[in-house]
Amino acid sequence: MNPVIETILKRKGTKSYKPEQIKDEDLELILSAGIAGPTARNSQNRHFAVVQNKEILQQINDGSLTLQTAPSHNYPLFQAPTAIIVSTPADYPFADQDSAIALENMAIAATALGLGSRYLVSPTRFIEHTTGAPIKEQIGIPQGYRTIAVLIVGYDANPAQEPVERKTEVVTYIR
């Protein structure tokens, strides 16, 4: 099988991470993959904030917990050592699409490098909330931008976990 297709098919949402930080060269490759993603009208209206500071990650996690309705034992950032927060200008009409492409490229790159990753939206609720404003500024989200989603990345603590089974009855052919 083609190695790119194989990587796409084995990508999974990792739920547990080893505590050690990822290598800088791997992080740079992951970010390059995100930046390489296409954007509507070639606008390239995305910003990537990389957070590896444990205290800030904990603040984002704890702030996210205060706004979620999931059980309190839930850990929104799954103790991943790296979070990549994608943001765009608040009024950009293609924010979700362009950001999703960048995040998927980065998730595939992480998988190709032997790392785990997970696409998250819930932490953006905290970052965009008034209580998250100091964090938003501290992590360098540009003025006038809104956070779209987060990719957490790290070494998978449970590499034997298989990707979830995908529904296959979701295609209609018109030939």
N, CA and C atoms as an extended XYZ file, in Angstrom:
525
Properties=species:S:1:pos:R:3:atomname:S:1:resname:S:1:resid:I:1 pbc="F F F"
N         0.850       -1.179        0.000 N   MET     1
C         0.000        0.000        0.000 CA  MET     1
C         0.897        1.243        0.000 C   MET     1
N         0.421        2.287       -0.629 N   ASN     2
C         1.130        3.559       -0.656 CA  ASN     2
C         1.371        4.032        0.780 C   ASN     2
N         2.599        4.452        1.133 N   PRO     3
C         2.887        4.836        2.520 CA  PRO     3
C         2.094        6.055        3.013 C   PRO     3
N         1.747        6.969        2.134 N   VAL     4
C         0.948        8.129        2.552 CA  VAL     4
C        -0.454        7.667        2.931 C   VAL     4
N        -1.050        6.831        2.081 N   ILE     5
C        -2.389        6.308        2.364 CA  ILE     5
C        -2.354        5.476        3.647 C   ILE     5
N        -1.332        4.681        3.812 N   GLU     6
C        -1.195        3.859        5.018 CA  GLU     6
C        -1.134        4.738        6.278 C   GLU     6
N        -0.402        5.824        6.217 N   THR     7
C        -0.311        6.744        7.352 CA  THR     7
C        -1.671        7.373        7.648 C   THR     7
N        -2.376        7.801        6.620 N   ILE     8
C        -3.707        8.387        6.815 CA  ILE     8
C        -4.632        7.381        7.496 C   ILE     8
N        -4.600        6.131        7.047 N   LEU     9
C        -5.504        5.112        7.576 CA  LEU     9
C        -5.146        4.672        8.996 C   LEU     9
N        -3.893        4.831        9.406 N   LYS    10
C        -3.532        4.425       10.770 CA  LYS    10
C        -3.579        5.577       11.776 C   LYS    10
N        -3.847        6.794       11.310 N   ARG    11
C        -3.951        7.939       12.221 CA  ARG    11
C        -5.094        7.709       13.195 C   ARG    11
N        -4.891        8.077       14.439 N   LYS    12
C        -5.925        7.900       15.460 CA  LYS    12
C        -5.892        9.072       16.420 C   LYS    12
N        -6.963        9.245       17.152 N   GLY    13
C        -7.037       10.268       18.189 CA  GLY    13
C        -6.458        9.720       19.479 C   GLY    13
N        -5.245       10.094       19.796 N   THR    14
C        -4.538        9.569       20.960 CA  THR    14
C        -5.099       10.175       22.250 C   THR    14
N        -5.325        9.303       23.242 N   LYS    15
C        -5.918        9.740       24.504 CA  LYS    15
C        -4.966        9.683       25.694 C   LYS    15
N        -3.760        9.150       25.510 N   SER    16
C        -2.798        9.126       26.617 CA  SER    16
C        -1.392        9.324       26.048 C   SER    16
N        -0.630       10.150       26.755 N   TYR    17
C         0.692       10.552       26.269 CA  TYR    17
C         1.766       10.314       27.318 C   TYR    17
N         2.959       10.016       26.841 N   LYS    18
C         4.123        9.957       27.722 CA  LYS    18
C         4.490       11.396       28.093 C   LYS    18
N         5.115       11.604       29.240 N   PRO    19
C         5.395       12.983       29.678 CA  PRO    19
C         6.512       13.687       28.909 C   PRO    19
N         7.403       12.948       28.244 N   GLU    20
C         8.530       13.621       27.586 CA  GLU    20
C         8.085       14.443       26.378 C   GLU    20
N         8.786       15.542       26.192 N   GLN    21
C         8.484       16.492       25.130 CA  GLN    21
C         8.940       15.945       23.782 C   GLN    21
N         8.234       16.322       22.728 N   ILE    22
C         8.617       15.905       21.378 CA  ILE    22
C         9.875       16.660       20.944 C   ILE    22
N        10.561       16.114       19.966 N   LYS    23
C        11.791       16.735       19.457 CA  LYS    23
C        11.454       17.994       18.667 C   LYS    23
N        12.319       18.989       18.775 N   ASP    24
C        12.117       20.244       18.047 CA  ASP    24
C        12.035       20.022       16.542 C   ASP    24
N        12.873       19.132       16.013 N   GLU    25
C        12.850       18.900       14.559 CA  GLU    25
C        11.529       18.263       14.129 C   GLU    25
N        10.936       17.412       14.971 N   ASP    26
C         9.627       16.844       14.660 CA  ASP    26
C         8.553       17.929       14.703 C   ASP    26
N         8.632       18.785       15.707 N   LEU    27
C         7.673       19.888       15.809 CA  LEU    27
C         7.738       20.774       14.567 C   LEU    27
N         8.922       21.091       14.109 N   GLU    28
C         9.076       21.945       12.927 CA  GLU    28
C         8.491       21.278       11.679 C   GLU    28
N         8.685       19.964       11.546 N   LEU    29
C         8.097       19.251       10.405 CA  LEU    29
C         6.571       19.257       10.481 C   LEU    29
N         6.031       19.065       11.678 N   ILE    30
C         4.580       19.083       11.853 CA  ILE    30
C         4.022       20.449       11.493 C   ILE    30
N         4.669       21.502       11.962 N   LEU    31
C         4.214       22.861       11.639 CA  LEU    31
C         4.335       23.144       10.144 C   LEU    31
N         5.407       22.675        9.536 N   SER    32
C         5.565       22.859        8.086 CA  SER    32
C         4.431       22.191        7.325 C   SER    32
N         4.014       21.016        7.795 N   ALA    33
C         2.892       20.326        7.150 CA  ALA    33
C         1.605       21.135        7.292 C   ALA    33
N         1.398       21.746        8.443 N   GLY    34
C         0.210       22.580        8.642 CA  GLY    34
C         0.230       23.811        7.761 C   GLY    34
N         1.365       24.451        7.702 N   ILE    35
C         1.515       25.663        6.884 CA  ILE    35
C         1.341       25.334        5.400 C   ILE    35
N         1.726       24.108        5.006 N   ALA    36
C         1.631       23.705        3.595 CA  ALA    36
C         0.194       23.455        3.143 C   ALA    36
N        -0.732       23.363        4.076 N   GLY    37
C        -2.126       23.099        3.712 CA  GLY    37
C        -2.698       24.217        2.857 C   GLY    37
N        -3.557       23.861        1.907 N   PRO    38
C        -4.157       24.890        1.061 CA  PRO    38
C        -5.114       25.772        1.851 C   PRO    38
N        -5.299       26.984        1.371 N   THR    39
C        -6.244       27.927        1.979 CA  THR    39
C        -7.106       28.530        0.887 C   THR    39
N        -8.308       28.911        1.238 N   ALA    40
C        -9.212       29.542        0.276 CA  ALA    40
C        -8.562       30.810       -0.271 C   ALA    40
N        -8.595       30.936       -1.565 N   ARG    41
C        -8.040       32.109       -2.255 CA  ARG    41
C        -6.579       32.381       -1.902 C   ARG    41
N        -5.868       31.328       -1.474 N   ASN    42
C        -4.475       31.421       -1.066 CA  ASN    42
C        -4.255       32.531       -0.028 C   ASN    42
N        -5.240       32.708        0.843 N   SER    43
C        -5.171       33.784        1.837 CA  SER    43
C        -4.121       33.540        2.911 C   SER    43
N        -3.875       32.268        3.237 N   GLN    44
C        -2.918       31.891        4.270 CA  GLN    44
C        -3.186       32.645        5.580 C   GLN    44
N        -4.464       32.781        5.910 N   ASN    45
C        -4.909       33.505        7.104 CA  ASN    45
C        -4.969       32.594        8.321 C   ASN    45
N        -3.852       32.006        8.702 N   ARG    46
C        -3.838       31.152        9.888 CA  ARG    46
C        -2.641       31.536       10.743 C   ARG    46
N        -2.800       31.322       12.034 N   HIS    47
C        -1.696       31.517       12.975 CA  HIS    47
C        -1.595       30.261       13.818 C   HIS    47
N        -0.371       29.832       14.100 N   PHE    48
C        -0.125       28.620       14.873 CA  PHE    48
C         0.600       29.003       16.159 C   PHE    48
N        -0.048       28.816       17.291 N   ALA    49
C         0.580       29.077       18.595 CA  ALA    49
C         0.952       27.726       19.196 C   ALA    49
N         2.233       27.531       19.454 N   VAL    50
C         2.721       26.275       20.022 CA  VAL    50
C         2.920       26.479       21.515 C   VAL    50
N         2.233       25.660       22.306 N   VAL    51
C         2.350       25.753       23.762 CA  VAL    51
C         2.965       24.461       24.279 C   VAL    51
N         4.128       24.595       24.921 N   GLN    52
C         4.794       23.465       25.545 CA  GLN    52
C         5.064       23.734       27.029 C   GLN    52
N         4.700       24.898       27.491 N   ASN    53
C         4.870       25.282       28.880 CA  ASN    53
C         3.832       24.539       29.731 C   ASN    53
N         4.298       23.751       30.701 N   LYS    54
C         3.395       22.908       31.496 CA  LYS    54
C         2.365       23.721       32.271 C   LYS    54
N         2.781       24.864       32.799 N   GLU    55
C         1.853       25.679       33.587 CA  GLU    55
C         0.736       26.250       32.716 C   GLU    55
N         1.092       26.702       31.530 N   ILE    56
C         0.069       27.254       30.629 CA  ILE    56
C        -0.850       26.143       30.128 C   ILE    56
N        -0.278       24.985       29.795 N   LEU    57
C        -1.117       23.844       29.384 CA  LEU    57
C        -2.091       23.485       30.501 C   LEU    57
N        -1.619       23.516       31.746 N   GLN    58
C        -2.492       23.207       32.875 CA  GLN    58
C        -3.599       24.248       33.019 C   GLN    58
N        -3.255       25.526       32.810 N   GLN    59
C        -4.271       26.586       32.884 CA  GLN    59
C        -5.333       26.407       31.800 C   GLN    59
N        -4.902       26.066       30.593 N   ILE    60
C        -5.866       25.823       29.503 CA  ILE    60
C        -6.734       24.622       29.846 C   ILE    60
N        -6.107       23.573       30.355 N   ASN    61
C        -6.862       22.384       30.743 CA  ASN    61
C        -7.889       22.709       31.820 C   ASN    61
N        -7.443       23.371       32.888 N   ASP    62
C        -8.336       23.671       34.003 CA  ASP    62
C        -9.448       24.636       33.595 C   ASP    62
N        -9.098       25.635       32.784 N   GLY    63
C       -10.114       26.569       32.291 CA  GLY    63
C       -11.129       25.883       31.415 C   GLY    63
N       -10.672       24.932       30.610 N   SER    64
C       -11.578       24.174       29.752 CA  SER    64
C       -12.531       23.331       30.591 C   SER    64
N       -12.024       22.766       31.667 N   LEU    65
C       -12.866       21.962       32.553 CA  LEU    65
C       -14.007       22.768       33.148 C   LEU    65
N       -13.731       24.036       33.473 N   THR    66
C       -14.776       24.862       34.091 CA  THR    66
C       -15.926       25.151       33.145 C   THR    66
N       -15.691       25.056       31.842 N   LEU    67
C       -16.723       25.386       30.863 CA  LEU    67
C       -17.380       24.170       30.215 C   LEU    67
N       -16.906       22.988       30.522 N   GLN    68
C       -17.461       21.818       29.846 CA  GLN    68
C       -18.495       21.115       30.709 C   GLN    68
N       -19.315       20.334       30.055 N   THR    69
C       -20.359       19.597       30.753 CA  THR    69
C       -19.992       18.122       30.908 C   THR    69
N       -18.821       17.726       30.415 N   ALA    70
C       -18.377       16.337       30.548 CA  ALA    70
C       -18.017       16.054       32.011 C   ALA    70
N       -17.867       14.791       32.372 N   PRO    71
C       -17.512       14.456       33.756 CA  PRO    71
C       -16.238       15.175       34.209 C   PRO    71
N       -16.182       15.508       35.504 N   SER    72
C       -15.065       16.302       36.013 CA  SER    72
C       -13.741       15.556       35.986 C   SER    72
N       -13.756       14.225       35.862 N   HIS    73
C       -12.494       13.484       35.778 CA  HIS    73
C       -11.867       13.571       34.382 C   HIS    73
N       -12.603       14.150       33.452 N   ASN    74
C       -12.108       14.306       32.092 CA  ASN    74
C       -10.904       15.237       32.095 C   ASN    74
N        -9.928       14.952       31.256 N   TYR    75
C        -8.742       15.792       31.141 CA  TYR    75
C        -8.706       16.333       29.717 C   TYR    75
N        -9.185       17.575       29.498 N   PRO    76
C        -9.360       18.089       28.138 CA  PRO    76
C        -8.122       18.014       27.234 C   PRO    76
N        -6.930       18.176       27.787 N   LEU    77
C        -5.730       18.125       26.948 CA  LEU    77
C        -5.025       16.769       27.031 C   LEU    77
N        -5.611       15.807       27.730 N   PHE    78
C        -5.101       14.442       27.800 CA  PHE    78
C        -3.632       14.375       28.233 C   PHE    78
N        -3.160       15.378       28.933 N   GLN    79
C        -1.785       15.481       29.433 CA  GLN    79
C        -0.730       15.421       28.320 C   GLN    79
N        -1.094       15.880       27.139 N   ALA    80
C        -0.130       15.941       26.038 CA  ALA    80
C         0.891       17.043       26.334 C   ALA    80
N         2.150       16.841       25.952 N   PRO    81
C         3.175       17.840       26.245 CA  PRO    81
C         3.205       19.036       25.292 C   PRO    81
N         2.503       18.933       24.171 N   THR    82
C         2.489       20.012       23.182 CA  THR    82
C         1.071       20.246       22.698 C   THR    82
N         0.699       21.516       22.599 N   ALA    83
C        -0.578       21.898       21.995 CA  ALA    83
C        -0.293       22.927       20.909 C   ALA    83
N        -0.854       22.708       19.748 N   ILE    84
C        -0.749       23.663       18.637 CA  ILE    84
C        -2.139       24.252       18.446 C   ILE    84
N        -2.254       25.548       18.685 N   ILE    85
C        -3.541       26.229       18.632 CA  ILE    85
C        -3.605       27.029       17.339 C   ILE    85
N        -4.594       26.709       16.523 N   VAL    86
C        -4.744       27.380       15.225 CA  VAL    86
C        -5.808       28.461       15.364 C   VAL    86
N        -5.476       29.659       14.889 N   SER    87
C        -6.417       30.777       14.923 CA  SER    87
C        -6.399       31.487       13.576 C   SER    87
N        -7.462       32.251       13.349 N   THR    88
C        -7.601       33.019       12.106 CA  THR    88
C        -8.232       34.365       12.436 C   THR    88
N        -8.186       35.310       11.489 N   PRO    89
C        -8.913       36.554       11.731 CA  PRO    89
C       -10.375       36.245       12.049 C   PRO    89
N       -10.925       36.953       13.013 N   ALA    90
C       -12.280       36.676       13.502 CA  ALA    90
C       -13.334       36.746       12.404 C   ALA    90
N       -13.133       37.597       11.418 N   ASP    91
C       -14.135       37.776       10.366 CA  ASP    91
C       -13.818       36.996        9.087 C   ASP    91
N       -12.855       36.094        9.137 N   TYR    92
C       -12.447       35.343        7.950 CA  TYR    92
C       -13.498       34.272        7.627 C   TYR    92
N       -14.119       34.312        6.447 N   PRO    93
C       -15.232       33.398        6.151 CA  PRO    93
C       -14.830       31.932        5.969 C   PRO    93
N       -13.559       31.636        5.717 N   PHE    94
C       -13.137       30.260        5.477 CA  PHE    94
C       -12.279       29.727        6.623 C   PHE    94
N       -12.447       30.299        7.803 N   ALA    95
C       -11.621       29.959        8.966 CA  ALA    95
C       -11.679       28.471        9.298 C   ALA    95
N       -12.878       27.932        9.407 N   ASP    96
C       -13.017       26.534        9.812 CA  ASP    96
C       -12.397       25.587        8.787 C   ASP    96
N       -12.665       25.827        7.526 N   GLN    97
C       -12.158       24.942        6.469 CA  GLN    97
C       -10.632       24.995        6.401 C   GLN    97
N       -10.070       26.188        6.333 N   ASP    98
C        -8.614       26.320        6.216 CA  ASP    98
C        -7.896       25.752        7.434 C   ASP    98
N        -8.467       25.974        8.617 N   SER    99
C        -7.851       25.470        9.842 CA  SER    99
C        -7.935       23.951        9.917 C   SER    99
N        -9.080       23.388        9.528 N   ALA   100
C        -9.235       21.935        9.561 CA  ALA   100
C        -8.220       21.252        8.654 C   ALA   100
N        -7.971       21.824        7.499 N   ILE   101
C        -6.977       21.244        6.582 CA  ILE   101
C        -5.595       21.278        7.218 C   ILE   101
N        -5.226       22.406        7.807 N   ALA   102
C        -3.919       22.523        8.455 CA  ALA   102
C        -3.791       21.520        9.599 C   ALA   102
N        -4.838       21.410       10.407 N   LEU   103
C        -4.812       20.482       11.537 CA  LEU   103
C        -4.698       19.032       11.073 C   LEU   103
N        -5.413       18.672       10.029 N   GLU   104
C        -5.324       17.305        9.515 CA  GLU   104
C        -3.937       17.024        8.948 C   GLU   104
N        -3.375       17.986        8.215 N   ASN   105
C        -2.007       17.803        7.714 CA  ASN   105
C        -1.042       17.562        8.875 C   ASN   105
N        -1.202       18.328        9.957 N   MET   106
C        -0.304       18.177       11.103 CA  MET   106
C        -0.527       16.840       11.801 C   MET   106
N        -1.769       16.389       11.900 N   ALA   107
C        -2.053       15.097       12.525 CA  ALA   107
C        -1.436       13.959       11.707 C   ALA   107
N        -1.521       14.044       10.401 N   ILE   108
C        -0.923       13.019        9.540 CA  ILE   108
C         0.598       13.055        9.658 C   ILE   108
N         1.175       14.255        9.698 N   ALA   109
C         2.623       14.379        9.863 CA  ALA   109
C         3.058       13.780       11.193 C   ALA   109
N         2.319       14.052       12.258 N   ALA   110
C         2.649       13.483       13.572 CA  ALA   110
C         2.630       11.956       13.508 C   ALA   110
N         1.611       11.398       12.869 N   THR   111
C         1.519        9.942       12.729 CA  THR   111
C         2.715        9.409       11.952 C   THR   111
N         3.074       10.078       10.877 N   ALA   112
C         4.213        9.651       10.059 CA  ALA   112
C         5.517        9.675       10.850 C   ALA   112
N         5.601       10.560       11.840 N   LEU   113
C         6.803       10.674       12.664 CA  LEU   113
C         6.766        9.762       13.890 C   LEU   113
N         5.711        8.948       14.005 N   GLY   114
C         5.605        8.031       15.128 CA  GLY   114
C         5.052        8.666       16.389 C   GLY   114
N         4.386        9.805       16.247 N   LEU   115
C         3.809       10.516       17.385 CA  LEU   115
C         2.303       10.342       17.413 C   LEU   115
N         1.729       10.550       18.588 N   GLY   116
C         0.286       10.558       18.717 CA  GLY   116
C        -0.219       11.990       18.648 C   GLY   116
N        -1.475       12.145       18.281 N   SER   117
C        -2.084       13.478       18.237 CA  SER   117
C        -3.587       13.336       18.399 C   SER   117
N        -4.222       14.450       18.677 N   ARG   118
C        -5.682       14.473       18.802 CA  ARG   118
C        -6.170       15.877       18.466 C   ARG   118
N        -7.213       15.936       17.677 N   TYR   119
C        -7.865       17.180       17.247 CA  TYR   119
C        -8.893       17.546       18.307 C   TYR   119
N        -8.798       18.759       18.848 N   LEU   120
C        -9.708       19.203       19.908 CA  LEU   120
C       -10.313       20.558       19.571 C   LEU   120
N       -11.552       20.733       19.976 N   VAL   121
C       -12.209       22.027       19.829 CA  VAL   121
C       -12.559       22.626       21.188 C   VAL   121
N       -12.855       21.768       22.171 N   SER   122
C       -13.326       22.278       23.467 CA  SER   122
C       -12.380       23.280       24.138 C   SER   122
N       -11.052       23.155       24.064 N   PRO   123
C       -10.211       24.175       24.707 CA  PRO   123
C       -10.372       25.580       24.113 C   PRO   123
N       -10.847       25.652       22.878 N   THR   124
C       -11.026       26.980       22.284 CA  THR   124
C       -12.158       27.742       22.966 C   THR   124
N       -13.113       27.027       23.535 N   ARG   125
C       -14.195       27.700       24.279 CA  ARG   125
C       -13.618       28.502       25.442 C   ARG   125
N       -12.647       27.913       26.139 N   PHE   126
C       -12.011       28.627       27.248 CA  PHE   126
C       -11.147       29.775       26.737 C   PHE   126
N       -10.321       29.506       25.729 N   ILE   127
C        -9.410       30.533       25.218 CA  ILE   127
C       -10.189       31.742       24.715 C   ILE   127
N       -11.358       31.504       24.108 N   GLU   128
C       -12.184       32.591       23.583 CA  GLU   128
C       -13.089       33.224       24.643 C   GLU   128
N       -13.251       32.574       25.774 N   HIS   129
C       -14.081       33.096       26.861 CA  HIS   129
C       -13.344       34.256       27.550 C   HIS   129
N       -14.076       35.129       28.188 N   THR   130
C       -13.433       36.265       28.875 CA  THR   130
C       -12.409       35.801       29.897 C   THR   130
N       -12.648       34.667       30.545 N   THR   131
C       -11.674       34.175       31.523 CA  THR   131
C       -10.394       33.666       30.867 C   THR   131
N       -10.460       33.334       29.587 N   GLY   132
C        -9.285       32.859       28.865 CA  GLY   132
C        -8.510       33.952       28.158 C   GLY   132
N        -9.015       35.189       28.195 N   ALA   133
C        -8.364       36.298       27.486 CA  ALA   133
C        -6.892       36.476       27.866 C   ALA   133
N        -6.524       36.386       29.148 N   PRO   134
C        -5.092       36.528       29.480 CA  PRO   134
C        -4.227       35.431       28.852 C   PRO   134
N        -4.747       34.221       28.806 N   ILE   135
C        -3.998       33.112       28.178 CA  ILE   135
C        -3.874       33.366       26.681 C   ILE   135
N        -4.963       33.796       26.069 N   LYS   136
C        -4.964       34.064       24.622 CA  LYS   136
C        -3.867       35.059       24.278 C   LYS   136
N        -3.748       36.090       25.083 N   GLU   137
C        -2.695       37.092       24.851 CA  GLU   137
C        -1.317       36.502       25.139 C   GLU   137
N        -1.199       35.750       26.222 N   GLN   138
C         0.083       35.182       26.642 CA  GLN   138
C         0.653       34.213       25.609 C   GLN   138
N        -0.201       33.467       24.926 N   ILE   139
C         0.294       32.493       23.946 CA  ILE   139
C         0.468       33.092       22.550 C   ILE   139
N         0.201       34.375       22.430 N   GLY   140
C         0.522       35.065       21.179 CA  GLY   140
C        -0.514       34.988       20.087 C   GLY   140
N        -1.785       34.748       20.446 N   ILE   141
C        -2.825       34.798       19.420 CA  ILE   141
C        -2.943       36.259       18.989 C   ILE   141
N        -2.795       36.550       17.697 N   PRO   142
C        -2.833       37.950       17.249 CA  PRO   142
C        -4.160       38.644       17.590 C   PRO   142
N        -4.061       39.930       17.837 N   GLN   143
C        -5.247       40.756       18.100 CA  GLN   143
C        -6.221       40.619       16.922 C   GLN   143
N        -7.504       40.423       17.215 N   GLY   144
C        -8.513       40.298       16.164 CA  GLY   144
C        -8.659       38.895       15.607 C   GLY   144
N        -7.902       37.938       16.133 N   TYR   145
C        -7.998       36.544       15.699 CA  TYR   145
C        -8.839       35.765       16.698 C   TYR   145
N        -9.449       34.677       16.209 N   ARG   146
C       -10.173       33.773       17.107 CA  ARG   146
C        -9.588       32.377       16.944 C   ARG   146
N        -9.568       31.651       18.033 N   THR   147
C        -9.035       30.291       17.976 CA  THR   147
C       -10.082       29.374       17.354 C   THR   147
N        -9.611       28.462       16.518 N   ILE   148
C       -10.494       27.552       15.796 CA  ILE   148
C       -10.427       26.148       16.380 C   ILE   148
N        -9.241       25.619       16.575 N   ALA   149
C        -9.085       24.264       17.098 CA  ALA   149
C        -7.658       24.079       17.609 C   ALA   149
N        -7.452       22.951       18.264 N   VAL   150
C        -6.174       22.631       18.892 CA  VAL   150
C        -5.759       21.229       18.460 C   VAL   150
N        -4.482       21.058       18.171 N   LEU   151
C        -3.934       19.721       17.957 CA  LEU   151
C        -2.959       19.473       19.094 C   LEU   151
N        -3.239       18.433       19.889 N   ILE   152
C        -2.280       18.046       20.917 CA  ILE   152
C        -1.390       16.965       20.329 C   ILE   152
N        -0.116       16.977       20.726 N   VAL   153
C         0.876       16.084       20.131 CA  VAL   153
C         1.819       15.579       21.220 C   VAL   153
N         2.210       14.334       21.097 N   GLY   154
C         3.193       13.759       22.018 CA  GLY   154
C         3.449       12.303       21.676 C   GLY   154
N         4.257       11.675       22.516 N   TYR   155
C         4.533       10.248       22.348 CA  TYR   155
C         3.362        9.458       22.921 C   TYR   155
N         2.806        8.586       22.123 N   ASP   156
C         1.629        7.795       22.492 CA  ASP   156
C         1.979        6.838       23.630 C   ASP   156
N         1.288        6.948       24.755 N   ALA   157
C         1.510        6.053       25.889 CA  ALA   157
C         0.830        4.698       25.683 C   ALA   157
N        -0.033        4.591       24.685 N   ASN   158
C        -0.738        3.339       24.400 CA  ASN   158
C        -0.719        3.078       22.888 C   ASN   158
N         0.464        2.813       22.321 N   PRO   159
C         0.554        2.659       20.866 CA  PRO   159
C        -0.199        1.456       20.310 C   PRO   159
N        -0.552        0.497       21.156 N   ALA   160
C        -1.289       -0.678       20.675 CA  ALA   160
C        -2.760       -0.366       20.396 C   ALA   160
N        -3.241        0.778       20.911 N   GLN   161
C        -4.637        1.152       20.665 CA  GLN   161
C        -4.846        1.350       19.173 C   GLN   161
N        -5.858        0.703       18.663 N   GLU   162
C        -6.177        0.790       17.240 CA  GLU   162
C        -7.020        2.044       16.964 C   GLU   162
N        -6.977        2.549       15.736 N   PRO   163
C        -7.904        3.634       15.372 CA  PRO   163
C        -9.344        3.141       15.521 C   PRO   163
N       -10.257        4.061       15.801 N   VAL   164
C       -11.663        3.660       15.907 CA  VAL   164
C       -12.147        3.172       14.548 C   VAL   164
N       -13.102        2.276       14.574 N   GLU   165
C       -13.667        1.773       13.329 CA  GLU   165
C       -14.470        2.892       12.670 C   GLU   165
N       -14.315        3.030       11.402 N   ARG   166
C       -14.993        4.087       10.649 CA  ARG   166
C       -16.233        3.544        9.957 C   ARG   166
N       -17.265        4.363        9.914 N   LYS   167
C       -18.470        4.006        9.168 CA  LYS   167
C       -18.119        3.988        7.689 C   LYS   167
N       -18.542        2.960        7.009 N   THR   168
C       -18.242        2.866        5.581 CA  THR   168
C       -19.470        3.075        4.703 C   THR   168
N       -20.641        3.160        5.322 N   GLU   169
C       -21.873        3.339        4.556 CA  GLU   169
C       -22.190        4.821        4.391 C   GLU   169
N       -21.207        5.612        4.121 N   VAL   170
C       -21.395        7.058        4.065 CA  VAL   170
C       -21.115        7.632        2.669 C   VAL   170
N       -21.061        6.761        1.686 N   VAL   171
C       -20.724        7.195        0.327 CA  VAL   171
C       -21.891        6.892       -0.603 C   VAL   171
N       -22.255        7.871       -1.411 N   THR   172
C       -23.238        7.659       -2.469 CA  THR   172
C       -22.526        7.876       -3.797 C   THR   172
N       -22.674        6.915       -4.682 N   TYR   173
C       -22.078        7.031       -6.017 CA  TYR   173
C       -23.148        7.430       -7.020 C   TYR   173
N       -22.879        8.435       -7.801 N   ILE   174
C       -23.730        8.843       -8.913 CA  ILE   174
C       -22.857        8.716      -10.159 C   ILE   174
N       -23.118        7.695      -10.958 N   ARG   175
C       -22.253        7.457      -12.120 CA  ARG   175
C       -23.027        7.564      -13.409 C   ARG   175
